[in-house]
Amino acid sequence: MRLDKFLKVSRVIKRRTVANEAADGGRVSVNGKVVKPSYDVKVRRYCRNKIWR
């Protein structure tokens, strides 16, 4: 599943476009590496985001 879609479906971020912008801005990392919105999220990967409101 794409990272931006995962963030939306898991309700971390309300809209997929916002999730896409967060990943493009370098505010989302998986296993310690900054990734693009199209990154394929797999089971048991550790996702971390830096989203402040």
C-alpha distance matrix in Angstrom:
0.0 3.8 6.4 8.6 6.8 6.4 10.0 11.2 10.1 11.5 14.5 15.0 15.5 16.8 15.8 12.9 15.6 16.8 13.6 13.6 17.2 16.8 14.5 16.9 19.8 18.9 18.6 15.3 15.3 13.4 16.1 18.7 17.5 16.8 13.6 12.8 10.4 8.6 8.1 5.4 5.5 7.3 9.9 13.0 12.1 14.2 13.1 16.1 17.0 20.4 20.7 24.2 25.8
3.8 0.0 3.8 5.6 5.3 6.1 8.8 10.1 10.5 12.0 14.2 14.0 13.8 15.4 13.8 10.5 12.7 14.0 10.7 10.1 13.7 13.6 11.1 13.2 16.3 15.7 15.7 12.7 13.2 12.2 15.4 17.3 15.6 14.2 10.9 9.4 6.7 5.2 5.6 4.8 6.0 9.2 12.2 14.7 12.8 14.3 12.4 14.8 15.0 18.2 18.4 22.0 23.5
6.4 3.8 0.0 3.8 5.4 5.0 6.2 8.7 9.9 10.5 12.3 11.3 11.3 13.6 12.5 9.6 11.6 11.9 8.2 8.3 11.5 10.5 8.2 11.0 13.5 12.6 12.2 9.1 9.9 9.3 12.9 14.5 13.0 11.4 8.5 7.7 5.3 6.0 5.4 6.1 5.7 9.5 12.1 13.6 11.2 11.7 9.2 11.2 11.3 14.4 14.8 18.5 20.3
8.6 5.6 3.8 0.0 3.8 5.4 5.3 6.5 8.8 10.1 10.9 10.1 8.9 10.7 9.0 5.9 7.9 8.4 5.1 5.4 8.9 8.7 7.4 9.9 12.4 12.5 11.9 9.7 11.7 12.2 15.9 17.0 15.4 13.1 10.4 8.6 5.1 7.0 8.2 9.5 9.4 13.0 15.4 16.9 14.6 14.6 11.5 12.7 11.6 14.1 13.6 17.0 18.2
6.8 5.3 5.4 3.8 0.0 3.8 5.5 5.2 6.1 8.5 9.8 10.4 9.6 10.4 9.0 6.2 9.4 10.5 7.8 8.5 12.1 12.1 11.2 13.6 16.1 16.3 15.4 13.0 14.6 14.4 17.9 19.5 18.3 16.4 13.6 11.9 8.3 8.9 10.0 9.9 9.6 12.6 14.5 16.7 15.1 15.7 13.1 14.8 14.2 17.0 16.2 19.4 20.2
6.4 6.1 5.0 5.4 3.8 0.0 3.8 5.4 5.2 5.9 8.4 8.6 9.3 11.0 10.9 8.9 12.1 12.3 9.0 10.6 13.8 12.8 11.7 14.8 16.9 16.3 14.9 11.9 13.0 12.2 15.3 17.4 16.8 15.5 13.2 12.6 9.7 10.3 10.1 9.3 7.5 10.1 11.4 13.3 12.0 12.5 10.1 12.3 12.3 15.6 15.3 18.6 19.8
10.0 8.8 6.2 5.3 5.5 3.8 0.0 3.8 5.7 5.4 6.2 5.3 5.8 8.2 8.7 7.5 10.5 9.6 6.4 9.1 11.6 10.1 9.9 13.3 14.6 14.3 12.3 9.8 11.8 12.0 15.3 16.7 16.3 14.6 12.9 12.5 9.7 11.7 11.6 11.9 10.0 12.9 13.9 14.9 13.2 12.5 9.4 10.4 9.6 12.5 11.7 14.8 16.0
11.2 10.1 8.7 6.5 5.2 5.4 3.8 0.0 3.8 5.5 5.1 6.1 5.2 5.7 5.9 5.5 9.1 8.9 6.9 9.6 12.2 11.6 12.1 15.0 16.5 16.9 15.0 13.1 15.4 15.7 19.1 20.4 19.9 17.9 16.0 14.9 11.5 13.2 14.0 14.2 12.8 15.5 16.5 18.0 16.6 16.2 13.2 14.1 12.7 15.1 13.5 16.1 16.4
10.1 10.5 9.9 8.8 6.1 5.2 5.7 3.8 0.0 3.8 5.3 7.7 8.3 8.4 9.2 8.7 12.5 12.6 10.5 13.0 15.9 15.1 15.1 18.2 19.9 19.9 17.9 15.5 17.2 16.8 19.8 21.7 21.5 20.0 17.9 17.1 13.8 14.7 15.1 14.2 12.4 14.3 14.8 16.6 16.1 16.2 13.9 15.5 15.0 17.7 16.5 19.0 19.4
11.5 12.0 10.5 10.1 8.5 5.9 5.4 5.5 3.8 0.0 3.8 5.6 7.8 9.2 11.0 11.0 14.5 13.7 11.3 14.2 16.7 15.1 15.2 18.7 19.8 19.3 16.9 14.3 15.7 15.2 17.8 19.7 20.1 19.1 17.6 17.5 14.8 16.1 15.7 14.8 12.2 13.7 13.5 14.6 14.1 13.7 11.6 13.0 12.9 15.8 14.8 17.3 18.1
14.5 14.2 12.3 10.9 9.8 8.4 6.2 5.1 5.3 3.8 0.0 3.8 5.3 6.0 8.7 10.0 13.2 11.8 10.3 13.8 15.6 14.1 15.2 18.5 19.1 19.2 16.4 14.7 16.8 17.1 19.9 21.3 21.6 20.1 18.9 18.6 15.7 17.6 17.7 17.5 15.2 17.2 17.1 17.9 17.1 16.1 13.4 13.9 12.8 14.9 13.1 15.1 15.2
15.0 14.0 11.3 10.1 10.4 8.6 5.3 6.1 7.7 5.6 3.8 0.0 3.8 6.7 9.3 10.2 12.7 10.5 8.7 12.4 13.6 11.4 12.7 16.1 16.3 16.0 13.0 11.5 13.8 14.5 17.4 18.2 18.7 17.1 16.5 16.6 14.2 16.7 16.5 16.9 14.5 16.7 16.9 17.0 15.6 13.9 10.9 10.6 9.2 11.2 9.6 11.8 12.5
15.5 13.8 11.3 8.9 9.6 9.3 5.8 5.2 8.3 7.8 5.3 3.8 0.0 3.8 5.8 7.3 9.3 7.0 6.1 9.9 10.9 9.4 11.3 14.2 14.5 15.1 12.4 11.6 14.6 16.0 19.2 19.7 19.5 17.3 16.3 15.7 13.0 15.8 16.4 17.3 15.7 18.5 19.3 19.8 18.1 16.5 13.1 12.5 10.2 11.5 9.1 11.2 11.3
16.8 15.4 13.6 10.7 10.4 11.0 8.2 5.7 8.4 9.2 6.0 6.7 3.8 0.0 3.8 6.9 8.9 7.5 8.0 11.2 12.3 11.9 14.0 16.4 16.9 18.1 15.7 15.1 18.2 19.5 22.8 23.4 23.1 20.6 19.4 18.2 15.0 17.5 18.7 19.5 18.1 20.9 21.7 22.7 21.2 20.0 16.6 16.3 14.0 15.0 12.2 13.6 12.7
15.8 13.8 12.5 9.0 9.0 10.9 8.7 5.9 9.2 11.0 8.7 9.3 5.8 3.8 0.0 3.8 5.5 5.3 6.4 8.7 10.1 10.8 12.6 14.4 15.5 17.2 15.5 15.0 18.2 19.6 23.2 23.7 22.7 20.0 18.2 16.3 13.0 15.3 17.2 18.3 17.7 20.8 22.2 23.6 21.8 20.9 17.5 17.4 14.9 16.0 13.4 15.2 14.4
12.9 10.5 9.6 5.9 6.2 8.9 7.5 5.5 8.7 11.0 10.0 10.2 7.3 6.9 3.8 0.0 3.8 5.4 4.9 6.0 8.6 9.7 10.5 12.1 14.1 15.5 14.5 13.5 16.4 17.5 21.3 22.0 20.6 17.8 15.5 13.3 9.7 11.7 13.9 15.0 15.0 18.3 20.2 21.8 19.9 19.5 16.1 16.5 14.4 16.0 14.1 16.6 16.5
15.6 12.7 11.6 7.9 9.4 12.1 10.5 9.1 12.5 14.5 13.2 12.7 9.3 8.9 5.5 3.8 0.0 3.8 5.4 4.9 6.2 8.6 9.9 10.4 12.2 14.5 14.0 13.9 17.1 18.8 22.6 22.7 20.9 17.7 15.7 13.0 9.9 12.3 14.9 16.9 17.3 20.9 23.1 24.5 22.2 21.6 18.0 17.9 15.3 16.1 14.0 16.3 16.0
16.8 14.0 11.9 8.4 10.5 12.3 9.6 8.9 12.6 13.7 11.8 10.5 7.0 7.5 5.3 5.4 3.8 0.0 3.8 5.3 5.1 6.2 8.7 9.8 10.4 12.6 11.3 11.8 15.3 17.5 21.2 21.0 19.6 16.4 15.0 13.1 10.5 13.7 15.6 17.7 17.5 21.1 22.9 23.8 21.3 20.1 16.3 15.5 12.5 12.8 10.4 12.5 12.3
13.6 10.7 8.2 5.1 7.8 9.0 6.4 6.9 10.5 11.3 10.3 8.7 6.1 8.0 6.4 4.9 5.4 3.8 0.0 3.8 5.5 5.1 6.3 8.6 9.8 10.9 9.6 8.9 12.2 14.0 17.7 17.8 16.5 13.6 12.0 10.4 7.6 10.9 12.2 14.2 13.8 17.3 19.2 20.1 17.5 16.5 12.8 12.5 10.0 11.3 9.8 12.8 13.6
13.6 10.1 8.3 5.4 8.5 10.6 9.1 9.6 13.0 14.2 13.8 12.4 9.9 11.2 8.7 6.0 4.9 5.3 3.8 0.0 3.8 5.5 5.3 6.1 8.6 10.2 10.2 9.8 12.7 14.5 18.3 18.3 16.2 13.0 10.8 8.2 5.4 8.6 10.8 13.4 14.0 17.8 20.3 21.4 18.6 18.0 14.5 14.5 12.2 13.4 12.4 15.4 16.3
17.2 13.7 11.5 8.9 12.1 13.8 11.6 12.2 15.9 16.7 15.6 13.6 10.9 12.3 10.1 8.6 6.2 5.1 5.5 3.8 0.0 3.8 5.5 5.0 6.0 8.7 8.9 9.9 13.2 15.9 19.5 18.7 16.7 13.1 11.8 9.7 8.2 11.7 13.6 16.5 17.0 20.8 23.2 23.8 20.8 19.6 16.0 15.0 12.1 12.2 10.9 13.5 14.2
16.8 13.6 10.5 8.7 12.1 12.8 10.1 11.6 15.1 15.1 14.1 11.4 9.4 11.9 10.8 9.7 8.6 6.2 5.1 5.5 3.8 0.0 3.8 5.5 5.1 6.5 5.4 6.5 10.2 13.1 16.6 15.6 14.1 10.7 10.2 9.3 8.3 12.1 13.0 15.8 15.6 19.2 21.2 21.4 18.2 16.6 12.9 11.4 8.3 8.4 7.6 10.7 12.2
14.5 11.1 8.2 7.4 11.2 11.7 9.9 12.1 15.1 15.2 15.2 12.7 11.3 14.0 12.6 10.5 9.9 8.7 6.3 5.3 5.5 3.8 0.0 3.8 5.4 5.3 5.7 5.2 8.0 10.5 14.1 13.4 11.3 7.9 6.6 5.6 5.3 9.0 9.5 12.6 12.8 16.5 18.9 19.2 15.9 14.8 11.3 10.7 8.7 9.8 10.2 13.7 15.7
16.9 13.2 11.0 9.9 13.6 14.8 13.3 15.0 18.2 18.7 18.5 16.1 14.2 16.4 14.4 12.1 10.4 9.8 8.6 6.1 5.0 5.5 3.8 0.0 3.8 5.5 7.6 8.4 10.8 13.4 16.8 15.6 13.0 9.2 8.0 6.0 6.6 9.8 11.1 14.7 15.6 19.3 22.1 22.5 19.1 18.2 14.9 14.1 12.0 12.3 12.6 15.6 17.3
19.8 16.3 13.5 12.4 16.1 16.9 14.6 16.5 19.9 19.8 19.1 16.3 14.5 16.9 15.5 14.1 12.2 10.4 9.8 8.6 6.0 5.1 5.4 3.8 0.0 3.8 5.6 8.0 10.8 14.1 17.1 15.3 13.1 9.4 9.7 9.0 9.9 13.3 14.0 17.5 17.9 21.5 23.9 23.8 20.3 18.6 15.3 13.6 10.9 10.2 10.5 13.0 15.0
18.9 15.7 12.6 12.5 16.3 16.3 14.3 16.9 19.9 19.3 19.2 16.0 15.1 18.1 17.2 15.5 14.5 12.6 10.9 10.2 8.7 6.5 5.3 5.5 3.8 0.0 3.8 5.6 7.5 11.0 13.6 11.6 9.5 5.9 7.2 7.9 9.8 13.0 12.6 16.0 16.1 19.3 21.6 21.1 17.4 15.7 12.7 11.0 9.0 8.7 10.4 13.4 16.0
18.6 15.7 12.2 11.9 15.4 14.9 12.3 15.0 17.9 16.9 16.4 13.0 12.4 15.7 15.5 14.5 14.0 11.3 9.6 10.2 8.9 5.4 5.7 7.6 5.6 3.8 0.0 3.8 6.8 10.4 13.2 11.3 10.4 7.4 8.9 9.9 10.7 14.2 13.7 16.5 15.8 18.9 20.6 19.8 16.4 14.1 10.8 8.4 5.7 5.0 6.8 10.0 12.9
15.3 12.7 9.1 9.7 13.0 11.9 9.8 13.1 15.5 14.3 14.7 11.5 11.6 15.1 15.0 13.5 13.9 11.8 8.9 9.8 9.9 6.5 5.2 8.4 8.0 5.6 3.8 0.0 3.8 7.0 10.2 9.3 8.4 5.9 6.6 8.3 8.8 11.9 10.7 13.1 12.0 15.1 16.8 16.2 12.7 10.7 7.3 5.8 4.3 6.3 8.4 12.0 14.9
15.3 13.2 9.9 11.7 14.6 13.0 11.8 15.4 17.2 15.7 16.8 13.8 14.6 18.2 18.2 16.4 17.1 15.3 12.2 12.7 13.2 10.2 8.0 10.8 10.8 7.5 6.8 3.8 0.0 3.8 6.5 5.7 5.0 4.2 5.7 8.8 10.3 12.4 10.1 12.2 10.9 13.4 15.0 13.9 10.3 8.3 5.9 5.3 6.3 8.6 11.5 14.9 18.1
13.4 12.2 9.3 12.2 14.4 12.2 12.0 15.7 16.8 15.2 17.1 14.5 16.0 19.5 19.6 17.5 18.8 17.5 14.0 14.5 15.9 13.1 10.5 13.4 14.1 11.0 10.4 7.0 3.8 0.0 3.8 5.4 5.4 6.5 6.7 9.9 11.1 12.3 9.1 10.2 8.3 10.1 11.6 10.4 6.7 5.5 4.5 6.2 8.7 11.8 14.4 17.9 21.0
16.1 15.4 12.9 15.9 17.9 15.3 15.3 19.1 19.8 17.8 19.9 17.4 19.2 22.8 23.2 21.3 22.6 21.2 17.7 18.3 19.5 16.6 14.1 16.8 17.1 13.6 13.2 10.2 6.5 3.8 0.0 3.8 5.7 8.5 9.6 13.2 14.8 15.5 12.1 12.6 10.6 11.2 12.0 9.8 6.5 5.3 6.5 8.0 11.1 13.9 16.9 20.2 23.5
18.7 17.3 14.5 17.0 19.5 17.4 16.7 20.4 21.7 19.7 21.3 18.2 19.7 23.4 23.7 22.0 22.7 21.0 17.8 18.3 18.7 15.6 13.4 15.6 15.3 11.6 11.3 9.3 5.7 5.4 3.8 0.0 3.8 6.8 9.3 13.0 15.2 16.6 13.5 15.0 13.5 14.6 15.7 13.5 10.1 8.2 8.3 8.0 10.4 12.2 15.7 18.7 22.3
17.5 15.6 13.0 15.4 18.3 16.8 16.3 19.9 21.5 20.1 21.6 18.7 19.5 23.1 22.7 20.6 20.9 19.6 16.5 16.2 16.7 14.1 11.3 13.0 13.1 9.5 10.4 8.4 5.0 5.4 5.7 3.8 0.0 3.8 6.1 9.9 12.7 13.9 11.0 13.1 12.6 14.4 16.3 15.0 11.3 10.2 9.5 9.5 11.1 12.8 16.0 19.3 22.6
16.8 14.2 11.4 13.1 16.4 15.5 14.6 17.9 20.0 19.1 20.1 17.1 17.3 20.6 20.0 17.8 17.7 16.4 13.6 13.0 13.1 10.7 7.9 9.2 9.4 5.9 7.4 5.9 4.2 6.5 8.5 6.8 3.8 0.0 3.8 7.1 10.0 11.9 9.9 12.8 12.7 15.4 17.7 16.9 13.1 11.8 9.9 9.3 9.6 10.9 13.7 17.0 20.1
13.6 10.9 8.5 10.4 13.6 13.2 12.9 16.0 17.9 17.6 18.9 16.5 16.3 19.4 18.2 15.5 15.7 15.0 12.0 10.8 11.8 10.2 6.6 8.0 9.7 7.2 8.9 6.6 5.7 6.7 9.6 9.3 6.1 3.8 0.0 3.8 6.7 8.2 6.3 9.6 10.2 13.2 16.1 16.1 12.4 12.1 10.0 10.6 10.7 12.8 14.8 18.4 21.1
12.8 9.4 7.7 8.6 11.9 12.6 12.5 14.9 17.1 17.5 18.6 16.6 15.7 18.2 16.3 13.3 13.0 13.1 10.4 8.2 9.7 9.3 5.6 6.0 9.0 7.9 9.9 8.3 8.8 9.9 13.2 13.0 9.9 7.1 3.8 0.0 3.8 5.4 5.5 9.3 10.9 14.4 17.5 18.3 14.9 14.9 12.4 13.1 12.5 14.3 15.5 19.0 21.2
10.4 6.7 5.3 5.1 8.3 9.7 9.7 11.5 13.8 14.8 15.7 14.2 13.0 15.0 13.0 9.7 9.9 10.5 7.6 5.4 8.2 8.3 5.3 6.6 9.9 9.8 10.7 8.8 10.3 11.1 14.8 15.2 12.7 10.0 6.7 3.8 0.0 3.8 5.5 8.6 9.9 13.7 16.8 18.0 15.0 15.2 12.3 13.3 12.3 14.5 14.8 18.4 20.1
8.6 5.2 6.0 7.0 8.9 10.3 11.7 13.2 14.7 16.1 17.6 16.7 15.8 17.5 15.3 11.7 12.3 13.7 10.9 8.6 11.7 12.1 9.0 9.8 13.3 13.0 14.2 11.9 12.4 12.3 15.5 16.6 13.9 11.9 8.2 5.4 3.8 0.0 3.8 6.3 8.9 12.4 15.9 17.7 15.0 16.1 13.9 15.7 15.4 17.9 18.4 22.0 23.7
8.1 5.6 5.4 8.2 10.0 10.1 11.6 14.0 15.1 15.7 17.7 16.5 16.4 18.7 17.2 13.9 14.9 15.6 12.2 10.8 13.6 13.0 9.5 11.1 14.0 12.6 13.7 10.7 10.1 9.1 12.1 13.5 11.0 9.9 6.3 5.5 5.5 3.8 0.0 3.8 6.2 9.5 13.0 14.5 11.6 13.0 11.3 13.5 14.1 17.0 18.2 21.9 24.1
5.4 4.8 6.1 9.5 9.9 9.3 11.9 14.2 14.2 14.8 17.5 16.9 17.3 19.5 18.3 15.0 16.9 17.7 14.2 13.4 16.5 15.8 12.6 14.7 17.5 16.0 16.5 13.1 12.2 10.2 12.6 15.0 13.1 12.8 9.6 9.3 8.6 6.3 3.8 0.0 3.8 6.4 10.1 12.3 10.2 12.5 11.6 14.6 15.8 19.1 20.3 24.0 26.1
5.5 6.0 5.7 9.4 9.6 7.5 10.0 12.8 12.4 12.2 15.2 14.5 15.7 18.1 17.7 15.0 17.3 17.5 13.8 14.0 17.0 15.6 12.8 15.6 17.9 16.1 15.8 12.0 10.9 8.3 10.6 13.5 12.6 12.7 10.2 10.9 9.9 8.9 6.2 3.8 0.0 3.8 7.0 8.9 7.0 9.3 8.7 12.1 13.8 17.4 18.6 22.3 24.5
7.3 9.2 9.5 13.0 12.6 10.1 12.9 15.5 14.3 13.7 17.2 16.7 18.5 20.9 20.8 18.3 20.9 21.1 17.3 17.8 20.8 19.2 16.5 19.3 21.5 19.3 18.9 15.1 13.4 10.1 11.2 14.6 14.4 15.4 13.2 14.4 13.7 12.4 9.5 6.4 3.8 0.0 3.8 6.5 6.0 9.3 10.2 13.9 16.3 20.0 21.5 25.1 27.4
9.9 12.2 12.1 15.4 14.5 11.4 13.9 16.5 14.8 13.5 17.1 16.9 19.3 21.7 22.2 20.2 23.1 22.9 19.2 20.3 23.2 21.2 18.9 22.1 23.9 21.6 20.6 16.8 15.0 11.6 12.0 15.7 16.3 17.7 16.1 17.5 16.8 15.9 13.0 10.1 7.0 3.8 0.0 3.8 5.7 8.9 10.6 14.4 17.1 20.9 22.3 25.7 28.0
13.0 14.7 13.6 16.9 16.7 13.3 14.9 18.0 16.6 14.6 17.9 17.0 19.8 22.7 23.6 21.8 24.5 23.8 20.1 21.4 23.8 21.4 19.2 22.5 23.8 21.1 19.8 16.2 13.9 10.4 9.8 13.5 15.0 16.9 16.1 18.3 18.0 17.7 14.5 12.3 8.9 6.5 3.8 0.0 3.8 6.4 9.3 12.7 16.0 19.6 21.5 24.6 27.3
12.1 12.8 11.2 14.6 15.1 12.0 13.2 16.6 16.1 14.1 17.1 15.6 18.1 21.2 21.8 19.9 22.2 21.3 17.5 18.6 20.8 18.2 15.9 19.1 20.3 17.4 16.4 12.7 10.3 6.7 6.5 10.1 11.3 13.1 12.4 14.9 15.0 15.0 11.6 10.2 7.0 6.0 5.7 3.8 0.0 3.8 6.3 9.8 13.1 16.6 18.8 22.1 24.9
14.2 14.3 11.7 14.6 15.7 12.5 12.5 16.2 16.2 13.7 16.1 13.9 16.5 20.0 20.9 19.5 21.6 20.1 16.5 18.0 19.6 16.6 14.8 18.2 18.6 15.7 14.1 10.7 8.3 5.5 5.3 8.2 10.2 11.8 12.1 14.9 15.2 16.1 13.0 12.5 9.3 9.3 8.9 6.4 3.8 0.0 3.8 6.6 10.2 13.5 15.9 19.1 22.1
13.1 12.4 9.2 11.5 13.1 10.1 9.4 13.2 13.9 11.6 13.4 10.9 13.1 16.6 17.5 16.1 18.0 16.3 12.8 14.5 16.0 12.9 11.3 14.9 15.3 12.7 10.8 7.3 5.9 4.5 6.5 8.3 9.5 9.9 10.0 12.4 12.3 13.9 11.3 11.6 8.7 10.2 10.6 9.3 6.3 3.8 0.0 3.8 6.8 10.4 12.5 15.8 18.7
16.1 14.8 11.2 12.7 14.8 12.3 10.4 14.1 15.5 13.0 13.9 10.6 12.5 16.3 17.4 16.5 17.9 15.5 12.5 14.5 15.0 11.4 10.7 14.1 13.6 11.0 8.4 5.8 5.3 6.2 8.0 8.0 9.5 9.3 10.6 13.1 13.3 15.7 13.5 14.6 12.1 13.9 14.4 12.7 9.8 6.6 3.8 0.0 3.8 7.0 9.5 12.6 15.8
17.0 15.0 11.3 11.6 14.2 12.3 9.6 12.7 15.0 12.9 12.8 9.2 10.2 14.0 14.9 14.4 15.3 12.5 10.0 12.2 12.1 8.3 8.7 12.0 10.9 9.0 5.7 4.3 6.3 8.7 11.1 10.4 11.1 9.6 10.7 12.5 12.3 15.4 14.1 15.8 13.8 16.3 17.1 16.0 13.1 10.2 6.8 3.8 0.0 3.8 5.9 9.3 12.4
20.4 18.2 14.4 14.1 17.0 15.6 12.5 15.1 17.7 15.8 14.9 11.2 11.5 15.0 16.0 16.0 16.1 12.8 11.3 13.4 12.2 8.4 9.8 12.3 10.2 8.7 5.0 6.3 8.6 11.8 13.9 12.2 12.8 10.9 12.8 14.3 14.5 17.9 17.0 19.1 17.4 20.0 20.9 19.6 16.6 13.5 10.4 7.0 3.8 0.0 3.8 6.5 10.0
20.7 18.4 14.8 13.6 16.2 15.3 11.7 13.5 16.5 14.8 13.1 9.6 9.1 12.2 13.4 14.1 14.0 10.4 9.8 12.4 10.9 7.6 10.2 12.6 10.5 10.4 6.8 8.4 11.5 14.4 16.9 15.7 16.0 13.7 14.8 15.5 14.8 18.4 18.2 20.3 18.6 21.5 22.3 21.5 18.8 15.9 12.5 9.5 5.9 3.8 0.0 3.8 6.7
24.2 22.0 18.5 17.0 19.4 18.6 14.8 16.1 19.0 17.3 15.1 11.8 11.2 13.6 15.2 16.6 16.3 12.5 12.8 15.4 13.5 10.7 13.7 15.6 13.0 13.4 10.0 12.0 14.9 17.9 20.2 18.7 19.3 17.0 18.4 19.0 18.4 22.0 21.9 24.0 22.3 25.1 25.7 24.6 22.1 19.1 15.8 12.6 9.3 6.5 3.8 0.0 3.8
25.8 23.5 20.3 18.2 20.2 19.8 16.0 16.4 19.4 18.1 15.2 12.5 11.3 12.7 14.4 16.5 16.0 12.3 13.6 16.3 14.2 12.2 15.7 17.3 15.0 16.0 12.9 14.9 18.1 21.0 23.5 22.3 22.6 20.1 21.1 21.2 20.1 23.7 24.1 26.1 24.5 27.4 28.0 27.3 24.9 22.1 18.7 15.8 12.4 10.0 6.7 3.8 0.0
